Amino acid sequence: MKSLWTGSIGFGLVNIPVKMFSATQERALDFDMLDKKDHANIKFMRVNEKTGKEVKWENIVKGYLLDSKYVILTDEDFAKASPEKTDIIEISQFCMQEEIDSIYYDNAYFLQPQKSGTKSYALLRDALAKTKKVAIGSYVLRGKENICMIHASDKILMLYKLRFSEEVRSTAELEIPDTKSKPAEVKMAEALIDQLTEKFDITAFKDTYTEKLMKFIKAKAKGKTVAVPHMKVVHSVSRDLMTQLKESLNKKSARKKAG
């Protein structure tokens, strides 16, 4: 794995040199964009709007439009703007993880200690595990400040990039009717929830769509016709919620007996 960021975690007066690695990867089929007429590959180019000519990566700079003029910024300029946040994740507080609403979670990363920071890395990891708390801090990556949560996961420290409060949209514009459930319906829904409750195991969930799509692609390449099952969704307005909940419970019970 290639590290995305190299710096330190500031834990009081303790400095923990670390490297950051992406903890996730996309799993999807890679499709190319083609011209409908002759299936030629579509290429995207970085073009100078004045000359119409392609510009090489090494000749591209970043600029901010200020008072109708561009201010050009280099990588060094981004670092100079706030050097204390460019190379360090400064821990500002600790809290319980459940205090952070899941809507604020963004990307996940692994933190690996550098050779000189193994002891201090283990100290923070073990202290977080013992207190069952998480660390909250901030850092700058790719010209943008981020807030983050660090927590102990087995033998490693995990970092989750968090969204700022202003990045989360307000629910004020949503039209949510003021509907209240009947106590009997809630009780029946609770019974269904209890019946479907089991220990969570992420490995039990598989990306079956990608596998089926690949089979479809291979069959189509051979000129085969793939039978598509007809899906029919029926919405019944006449049946009440209690009837639907009872049938859901009976359906689950029948499945358990069959298994």
Protein Blocks (a to p, Z undefined) as FASTA:
>chain_A
ZZfbdcdddehjaccddddddfbdcdddddddddfklopacddddddfklopacdfklpc
cdddeehiacdddfklmmmmmmmlmmoccdfbdcdfklpcfklpccdddddddfklmmmm
mmmmmmmmmnopacdddddeehiacddddddehjbccddddddfklpccfklpccddddd
dfklmmmmmmmmmmmgccddfklpccfklmmmmmmmmmmmnopacddddddddddfkbcf
klmmmmmmmmmmmmmmmZZ
